């Protein structure tokens, strides 16, 4: 694409269309942009637009498109096309920093993100001057520019907070510190001075405080991995200023907004984080400063109001106290009973209260409320922080703290009992207090794993939780209902099983509650209870115990999906999946209505898939319906195909990318259910599965290969007779996959199915070419994964066509090649093969080469006979060789960047492991003994003499064991 006005105009028009709400206009425009993004100059055209376009909406749209383009394509992945040419990469890096700094803030943020994505790949090696370019801008005195630099530095360095330690990382951080720490400290001091100078100028203060927040965030990132020498030497400057900022109160920076945190609150929250980092990691060096920070943060907590805008500040301040009180060094600060009482009374209890803002979120923004409350992403809520502080204090002071809180819990429950409809929030706080007191350790998977011995959880459950859930109306006191259900969920391992069984009908009943939070919690609690394990790893709650509730459970779960706000509720869908899995054949009578509802839902969400988890569980539920029903009645597969194929066809025709990998997996499952022929409906689809465009998307590859394998297993003869012209297409797919390091194993899966199932004459003409392609790949890039797959393939070929055919095809490519393959690949590498079936295939193949290949007995190949036998005995008896050369570090398929749907394996569409030699050979060791016996009968004396001269003693001993087990001897 030329950098021309015409192209800029075209791009502008298409960008406009991508904002159109009508999918008929939007989708083709998105497709067009996707089709040109590999063209040279495309990113430069976008940058020109965001700089020069007259329309603000186009500037913003170009900046977002550019950032997403960089996100998808900047990383160079082996075997994947590199869509950004080198000259564009150089031009982008040369122009993006000045462009970002001169852009308005909205665009500056997008470009800053793009710089950090490029930086993650190219900095420092391929972008050495980035830091210098940024630091030089500090001198400009223009805070719009300075803040742009700070924002970019923050997005570039924040990964230091969660990277694993490595020499590379240390080298990079050292380089950054050498260039950045001093200018950052000078900028910090200068900005603080400017704050005093402009103390009465509100607009100047806003800009300066934005800078201070970014500086404080950078301080956190640069100090996270280890305490740098520079910051240790300058701790006085940083900590004194941080402390004075914590105690600062400037009326001009206070905001009237009750919801949104102002600059002052954001800065103080970050300083609390920085202090907590030092208190936790560098307590020795930080000791002189700690008492004044504890005092300042304590005062802050006692004087800060209950408004939502202070939530982040209060929760970070409490987290600071929590991290200090768990350290043995600082235990003395909290030992006094009055101090503990004061913390409980003034900090913990007030921050556990359910506020009007929480109530509003519960009712009007339930999705966010659930995310924060259930999934633990409530890191910045006061309640979570208060809960962490209770846990921290219990580490050294469990008895006194439990005693203090028991008093509070009792008085709160008494207040509630006086007038429940007015005082229900007291009970809510009491339940929260008991939960935080009782739970010492918790995991998503198992709930509470360690509990406080001083709290009687079952008694509290029976007296205070169950009565709420047993009340006749499911819509009364929704917050308390949600608390009760959450209590069951959290303490499911501590509450006895009989109480859980009493709770199940109550939970099923609450699936009908109008409150989104209540019916979501009920579904989630049921799903968690159904996954619990009892003795012998069986589910704790059995299908028999659930029998009385099957109908009402399924009815209420599907009804819950029709409640307002829950049409794509992932918790409900996960509960449906888990119920099917637990109930198994008990659901068969309800399948006709269930599958109708699932297909209607699938059709509805395929129009605009937006909830990946919901979609995943929906497909899992469909697979379970198929499995459970067809296990009992294999003929039922046809009725599932009737129900699903219309929707599947629509999904494939509309190219719903998110769903296509799922559709292929379900189709594989259905096709594998057929015993004999392939139905014609599948054959009609077969040619479409070989279209190159489908194979471009990495997420499609595993499910498509599996689907093609199902075609080959069930209908190889049909393909050979009715679709022989498609065989080159099938081999074309194999050729594409084999060329990729990430997907070569998938290519072998396909090739092995072709060899195993296709009639030999249908692939005769292609066989030599297949081997030549494999040898080319071996020469160009030999990896352990490829070798393992190659070994399984040649042995499978040998099992299928005979050892002589294998020797002949090798030697027809190049004389004596068979010997080279034996000597250079099979003998030295066979130990690397992993997997029971794979090892068995190799064992049977090698046995055939040893015993059914005349050239092995009387040509120059004979010298390889004993080493090959030795290697086979090694495969049986030695541990697997799982070493991988240093230079082979693959990018996992899941890690490839970009928005392509990564492949999500459906657990309940799983494929049974297939053993191609299962019918023929049961025990490969005995098979070897019998085959050697047969060979020695045909040429007496030969086998024994070869064994006695060159097989090592240990291997010989193993071999004698096989012969004895098979009750045969060698002649």
KOLVEXKE-919845 format. One record per residue (C-alpha): residue in three letters; y, x, z. Coordinates in steps of 0.2 Angstrom, whole numbers, plus 5000, padded with zeros to 4 digits. Each point is the difference from the previous one (the first is absolute). Layout:
! KOLVEXKE-919845
ALAYXZ/...
END
This chain:
! KOLVEXKE-919845
UNK500050005000/UNK501750074995/UNK501450015012/UNK501049874989/UNK501149855003/UNK498749894991/UNK498750055012/UNK501149985015/UNK500449824994/UNK498249964997/UNK499550075018/UNK501549895007/UNK499349844993/UNK498250035006/UNK500650055017/UNK501049835001/UNK498449914995/UNK499050085014/UNK501149915012/UNK499749834992/UNK499149885012/UNK499049934985/UNK498350104998/UNK500049964981/UNK501650114998/UNK499750125015/UNK498250054996/UNK500250064982/UNK501650105005/UNK499050085014/UNK498650044987/UNK501350074988/UNK500750125013/UNK498250055005/UNK499650044982/UNK501550114997/UNK500050105017/UNK499050144992/UNK501350034987/UNK501150165001/UNK501849965007/UNK499549835007/UNK500550065018/UNK501650084994/UNK500549834991/UNK499749925017/UNK501150135009/UNK501449984986/UNK500049815003/UNK500150015019/UNK501550124998/UNK500949924985/UNK499549814999/UNK501549885002/UNK498949875009/UNK499650045018/UNK498449905000/UNK499350114985/UNK500550165010/UNK499049945015/UNK498649944990/UNK499950174990/UNK500050095017/UNK498649905007/UNK499050024983/UNK500350195000/UNK499450025018/UNK498449904997/UNK499850104984/UNK500150165010/UNK498849935013/UNK498749964987/UNK500150154989/UNK500850155008/UNK498450075008/UNK498950094987/UNK498249945002/UNK498650104992/UNK499149904986/UNK501449875000/UNK501449994986/UNK501650095006/UNK501349874994/UNK501650115004/UNK500250154988/UNK500650175007/UNK501849994993/UNK500249835008/UNK499550065017/UNK501250154998/UNK501449884995/UNK499749885014/UNK500050145013/UNK501650074993/UNK500949845001/UNK499449895013/UNK500850085016/UNK501849994993/UNK499649834993/UNK499449935016/UNK501550075010/UNK501249924988/UNK499249835000/UNK500449855011/UNK498949985015/UNK498849874993/UNK499550124986/UNK500250155011/UNK498549945010/UNK498949974985/UNK500450184993/UNK499850075017/UNK498249935001/UNK499650074983/UNK500650175005/UNK498950005015/UNK498549944989/UNK500450154988/UNK500250115015/UNK498349965007/UNK499250074984/UNK501250134995/UNK501050075015/UNK500150145004/UNK499050094986/UNK500549914985/UNK501849955006/UNK500650155010/UNK501849964998/UNK500049835007/UNK500450055018/UNK501450114995/UNK500849874989/UNK499949875015/UNK500650125014/UNK501550054989/UNK500649825000/UNK500350005018/UNK501650104997/UNK500749864989/UNK500749915016/UNK499649844990/UNK498949905012/UNK499449884986/UNK499350164992/UNK499450075017/UNK499149845004/UNK499150004983/UNK499450185004/UNK499449955017/UNK499149854994/UNK499150104987/UNK499650145013/UNK499349865012/UNK498949934986/UNK499450174995/UNK499650075018/UNK499449845009/UNK498250044993/UNK500050155013/UNK499849865013/UNK498249964994/UNK499450154990/UNK498550105006/UNK500450175005/UNK499750134987/UNK500750174994/UNK500849924985/UNK500949885011/UNK500650135013/UNK500650114985/UNK501049854993/UNK500749955017/UNK500550185003/UNK500950004983/UNK500949845004/UNK500550065018/UNK500750164993/UNK501149914988/UNK500449845009/UNK499950025019/UNK501750095002/UNK501049904988/UNK499349845008/UNK500550065017/UNK501750044994/UNK500249834991/UNK499449925017/UNK501350095010/UNK501449974987/UNK499549814999/UNK500149985019/UNK501750085000/UNK500649884986/UNK499449865010/UNK501250055014/UNK501450024988/UNK499749834992/UNK499549915016/UNK501249864996/UNK499649984981/UNK498649884998/UNK499650034982/UNK500050195002/UNK498849985015/UNK498849894990/UNK499850144987/UNK499950145013/UNK498749905011/UNK498949974984/UNK500050194998/UNK499550035018/UNK498649884999/UNK499350104985/UNK500350165009/UNK499049945015/UNK498649944988/UNK500050174992/UNK499950095017/UNK498449895004/UNK499250054984/UNK500450195001/UNK499450015018/UNK498449894998/UNK498750134995/UNK500650135013/UNK501550065009/UNK501050114988/UNK500750165007/UNK501849954993/UNK500049835009/UNK499350085016/UNK501550125000/UNK501249864996/UNK499249875012/UNK501650005011/UNK501149954985/UNK498849864994/UNK499549935017/UNK501850005008/UNK500649914985/UNK498549884999/UNK500349965019/UNK501949974998/UNK499649884985/UNK498749915010/UNK501449965013/UNK501449964988/UNK500649834998/UNK501449974987/UNK500649824998/UNK500450034982/UNK498150024996/UNK499449855009/UNK499549864988/UNK500149815003/UNK498349974991/UNK498649965012/UNK498650044988/UNK500450164991/UNK500150165009/UNK501750094998/UNK500250194997/UNK500250045018/UNK498349925005/UNK499150084985/UNK500750175005/UNK499549985019/UNK498349944995/UNK499750164989/UNK500650115014/UNK498849915012/UNK498650054987/UNK500650184999/UNK500050015019/UNK498349935001/UNK499450124987/UNK500650155011/UNK499449925016/UNK498249984993/UNK499850164989/UNK501250135008/UNK500149955018/UNK500250175006/UNK501550054990/UNK500849825002/UNK499850005019/UNK501850055004/UNK500649854990/UNK498849875005/UNK500749935016/UNK501749964992/UNK499149914985/UNK498949905012/UNK501649945009/UNK501049974984/UNK498649904993/UNK499649905016/UNK501949955001/UNK499949954982/UNK498549895003/UNK500749925015/UNK501749964992/UNK499449944982/UNK499949824996/UNK498649894994/UNK500749984982/UNK498850044986/UNK501250134993/UNK499650115015/UNK498149994998/UNK499750164991/UNK501150095013/UNK499149925015/UNK498350034993/UNK500350184996/UNK500850035017/UNK498549925009/UNK498950114989/UNK500950155006/UNK499749955018/UNK498149964995/UNK499850174993/UNK500850095015/UNK499049905013/UNK498350054993/UNK500450195001/UNK499350085016/UNK501650115000/UNK501249855003/UNK498849905012/UNK501250045014/UNK501449904992/UNK499049845002/UNK499150025016/UNK501149905012/UNK499549825002/UNK501849944998/UNK500250094984/UNK498449914993/UNK500649835007/UNK501750034992/UNK499250054983/UNK498849855000/UNK501449885005/UNK501550064990/UNK499150074984/UNK498349934998/UNK500149825005/UNK501649964991/UNK499350074984/UNK498449905001/UNK501049844999/UNK499849894985/UNK501749984993/UNK500849874989/UNK500050124986/UNK498150025002/UNK499849815001/UNK501049994983/UNK498850134992/UNK498549915007/UNK500549844991/UNK501050064985/UNK499450174995/UNK498249995006/UNK499350134987/UNK501250135007/UNK499649955018/UNK498150014997/UNK500250174991/UNK500950075015/UNK499049915014/UNK498250024993/UNK500050154989/UNK500950115012/UNK501550034988/UNK501149945015/UNK500450185004/UNK501849965001/UNK499849845011/UNK500550005018/UNK498449925006/UNK498950144992/UNK501150145007/UNK499949915018/UNK498149994998/UNK499950184996/UNK501150055015/UNK498849895011/UNK498550104993/UNK500950175002/UNK500449965019/UNK498249945003/UNK499450174995/UNK500650075017/UNK500549855010/UNK498749864995/UNK499849935018/UNK501949985004/UNK500549944983/UNK498649875000/UNK500549955017/UNK501849984995/UNK499649904984/UNK498749885009/UNK501549945010/UNK501049964984/UNK498549924991/UNK499749885015/UNK501849955002/UNK500249974981/UNK498449894999/UNK500749905015/UNK501649974991/UNK499049944985/UNK499049885010/UNK501549925008/UNK500649944983/UNK499050064985/UNK501049924986/UNK501650105006/UNK499250155007/UNK498750054987/UNK500850164996/UNK499650065018/UNK498249984996/UNK500250094984/UNK500750155009/UNK498649995013/UNK498750014986/UNK500950144992/UNK500150105016/UNK498249975004/UNK499550064983/UNK501050165001/UNK499450045017/UNK498249974996/UNK499950094984/UNK499850195001/UNK499350044983/UNK499949894985/UNK499450014982/UNK500349884985/UNK498149994997/UNK499449975018/UNK501549935010/UNK500250075017/UNK498750145003/UNK500650055018/UNK500749885013/UNK500950025017/UNK498649975013/UNK501349925011/UNK500349844989/UNK498749865000/UNK500149964981/UNK498649865000/UNK500849915015/UNK501750004992/UNK499249944984/UNK499149855008/UNK501549955011/UNK501550034989/UNK499550024982/UNK498649874997/UNK500949855007/UNK501450034986/UNK498750014986/UNK499149845007/UNK501549895000/UNK499849854989/UNK501550044989/UNK499950164989/UNK501949994996/UNK500650015018/UNK500750165007/UNK499650104984/UNK500650175007/UNK498849985015/UNK498649954988/UNK500350154990/UNK500050115016/UNK498449925006/UNK499150034983/UNK500750185000/UNK499350035017/UNK498249954994/UNK500350124985/UNK500550155011/UNK498849985014/UNK498549944990/UNK499050155006/UNK500449975019/UNK499849815000/UNK498249955002/UNK499149934985/UNK499749825007/UNK501949995002/UNK500250054981/UNK498849874995/UNK501049875010/UNK501650064990/UNK499349994983/UNK500249814998/UNK501750015008/UNK500550134987/UNK499349904985/UNK501049855007/UNK501650115000/UNK499850034981/UNK500849834998/UNK501650055010/UNK501649984990/UNK500750165006/UNK499650144988/UNK499850135014/UNK498849895010/UNK498849964985/UNK500150184994/UNK499650075017/UNK498649875001/UNK499350064983/UNK500250195005/UNK499249975017/UNK498449924992/UNK499950144987/UNK500150135014/UNK498749915011/UNK498849984985/UNK500050194997/UNK499550055018/UNK498450085002/UNK498749975014/UNK498350085003/UNK499150094985/UNK501749994991/UNK499749824996/UNK501549895000/UNK500449945018/UNK500349824995/UNK498549944989/UNK499949884986/UNK498949895011/UNK501349995013/UNK501349954987/UNK498949874992/UNK500849855009/UNK501750064994/UNK499750044981/UNK500749854992/UNK501649995011/UNK500350194999/UNK499950004981/UNK501049834998/UNK501450075012/UNK500150174992/UNK500249934982/UNK501249865007/UNK501150145008/UNK500350084983/UNK500949834996/UNK501150015015/UNK501950044995/UNK500350195000/UNK498150045000/UNK499549984982/UNK499650194998/UNK499750045018/UNK498950165000/UNK499449975018/UNK499349834996/UNK499250074984/UNK499250145010/UNK499349885012/UNK499249904986/UNK499250164994/UNK499450045017/UNK499349835003/UNK499050004984/UNK499450175005/UNK499449955017/UNK499449824996/UNK499050064984/UNK498849864994/UNK500849875012/UNK501549994987/UNK498949954985/UNK500249815002/UNK501950034999/UNK500150124986/UNK500449874986/UNK501649955009/UNK500450175006/UNK499850094983/UNK501149864992/UNK501450045013/UNK499850184998/UNK500249994981/UNK501549895001/UNK500850125012/UNK499550154988/UNK500849904985/UNK501649975010/UNK500350185007/UNK499550084983/UNK501749934993/UNK500950125012/UNK498950115011/UNK501150065014/UNK498850025016/UNK498850144996/UNK499049975016/UNK499849814998/UNK499450034982/UNK498750135006/UNK499349885013/UNK500049864987/UNK498950104988/UNK498950065015/UNK499749815004/UNK499649964982/UNK498750145000/UNK499349945016/UNK499849834994/UNK499150064985/UNK498850125009/UNK499549885014/UNK499749864988/UNK499150104987/UNK498950085013/UNK499349835004/UNK500149934983/UNK500150134985/UNK500349864988/UNK501649955008/UNK500950154991/UNK500449894985/UNK501049885010/UNK501050145007/UNK500450064982/UNK500549834995/UNK501249995015/UNK500750174998/UNK500050054982/UNK501549894994/UNK501150085013/UNK499350174996/UNK500449984982/UNK501849955004/UNK500250155011/UNK499450124987/UNK501049924986/UNK501650005010/UNK499650185005/UNK500249975019/UNK499950195004/UNK499749975019/UNK498549894997/UNK499150084986/UNK499050135010/UNK499549865011/UNK499449884986/UNK498950144993/UNK499250035017/UNK499649815002/UNK499450004982/UNK498850145003/UNK499449925015/UNK499649844990/UNK499350094986/UNK498850105011/UNK499449835007/UNK499249964983/UNK498250054998/UNK499750014982/UNK501249984985/UNK501950025000/UNK500849824998/UNK501049994984/UNK501649975010/UNK499950185006/UNK499650074982/UNK501649924993/UNK501050105013/UNK499050174997/UNK501150074985/UNK501649965010/UNK499450115015/UNK500050164988/UNK501949984996/UNK500850175004/UNK501549915008/UNK498949945014/UNK499450175004/UNK501850075001/UNK500149935018/UNK499150105013/UNK499749855011/UNK499049924986/UNK498850144997/UNK498749985015/UNK499849814998/UNK499950014981/UNK498750145000/UNK499049905012/UNK500249844989/UNK499450104985/UNK498550075010/UNK499649815004/UNK500049964981/UNK498950154997/UNK498849965014/UNK499849824995/UNK500250004981/UNK499850174992/UNK498949924986/UNK501249874997/UNK501450134998/UNK498950104989/UNK499649864988/UNK501549895000/UNK501450125004/UNK499450174994/UNK501750034992/UNK500750015017/UNK498950155006/UNK501350124993/UNK501349915010/UNK498950025016/UNK499850184997/UNK501950024997/UNK500249935017/UNK498850135007/UNK500950144990/UNK501749955008/UNK499350005017/UNK499150164999/UNK501650094995/UNK500849955017/UNK499650105016/UNK500549845010/UNK498849894990/UNK498650104993/UNK498849935013/UNK500349834993/UNK499750064982/UNK498350075006/UNK499649835009/UNK500349924983/UNK499050134990/UNK498549995012/UNK499949814998/UNK500150024981/UNK498550135000/UNK499049905012/UNK500249834993/UNK500450014981/UNK498650004988/UNK499750184995/UNK500349974981/UNK501749925003/UNK500750165007/UNK499050134990/UNK501450044988/UNK501250035015/UNK499050115011/UNK500450174994/UNK501949965000/UNK499849945018/UNK499350175005/UNK501350104990/UNK501449905009/UNK499350045017/UNK499850194996/UNK501850004994/UNK500649935016/UNK498950135010/UNK500850144991/UNK501849935002/UNK499949955018/UNK498550025010/UNK500149915017/UNK498849975014/UNK500149814997/UNK499750024982/UNK498550125002/UNK499249875013/UNK500249864988/UNK499450114985/UNK498450055009/UNK499649825004/UNK500349954982/UNK498950134992/UNK498549965012/UNK500249824997/UNK500050044981/UNK498450105003/UNK499249855010/UNK500449884986/UNK499650104984/UNK498950135007/UNK500250195004/UNK499650054982/UNK501449894993/UNK501250085012/UNK499550184995/UNK500149964981/UNK501749925001/UNK500750155010/UNK499250124988/UNK500649904985/UNK501850035005/UNK499850195002/UNK498450105000/UNK499450055018/UNK501249885008/UNK498749915010/UNK499650165009/UNK501950035003/UNK500249835008/UNK498550035011/UNK500650175006/UNK501849985001/UNK500249815006/UNK498449925006/UNK499250145010/UNK501650065009/UNK500949835002/UNK498649875004/UNK500350025019/UNK501749924998/UNK499349834994/UNK500349875014/UNK499449825002/UNK498249955002/UNK499849924983/UNK500950144992/UNK498850135008/UNK498549904995/UNK500549994982/UNK500350194999/UNK498350035009/UNK499049894987/UNK501050084986/UNK499650175005/UNK498249965004/UNK499949944982/UNK500850164993/UNK498750105010/UNK498549914996/UNK500349904983/UNK500950134990/UNK498950124990/UNK501350134996/UNK500250035019/UNK498250065000/UNK499950124985/UNK501750064994/UNK501450115007/UNK500549845011/UNK498450045010/UNK500950135011/UNK501149855006/UNK498549895006/UNK499850075017/UNK501950015004/UNK500149824995/UNK498649955011/UNK500850105014/UNK501749914997/UNK499149835000/UNK499150045017/UNK501750055006/UNK500749834995/UNK498749925011/UNK500150115015/UNK501750095001/UNK501649925007/UNK501149944986/UNK501350134994/UNK501749915002/UNK501150144998/UNK501549984988/UNK500950144992/UNK501850025007/UNK500949964984/UNK499249834999/UNK501149885009/UNK500049844991/UNK501349875001/UNK499149845006/UNK500249864988/UNK500849905013/UNK501450135002/UNK500649994982/UNK501849955001/UNK500749854991/UNK499949815001/UNK498349984992/UNK498949905010/UNK498950125009/UNK498249955000/UNK499549905015/UNK498149995003/UNK499449825005/UNK498850035014/UNK499149844996/UNK499850044982/UNK499050165004/UNK498750064988/UNK498250035006/UNK499550184997/UNK499050014985/UNK498550124999/UNK499550044982/UNK498450095004/UNK499649885014/UNK498649914991/UNK499250164994/UNK500150125015/UNK500049965018/UNK499950175008/UNK500750144989/UNK499150145010/UNK498349914998/UNK500449974981/UNK500450194998/UNK498350045008/UNK499149884989/UNK500950064984/UNK499650185004/UNK498149955003/UNK500049924983/UNK500850164992/UNK498850115008/UNK498549904994/UNK500750024982/UNK500250185002/UNK498950075014/UNK500650165009/UNK501750004992/UNK500949915014/UNK499250095014/UNK500450174993/UNK501849964997/UNK500149935018/UNK499250155008/UNK501050134991/UNK501849945002/UNK500249855012/UNK500750055017/UNK498849975015/UNK501149865008/UNK500149904984/UNK498150024997/UNK499749945018/UNK501049844996/UNK499149984984/UNK498350015008/UNK500549865012/UNK500549894985/UNK498350034992/UNK499149965016/UNK501049845002/UNK499549954982/UNK498250055003/UNK500050114985/UNK499750184996/UNK500550124987/UNK498750084988/
END
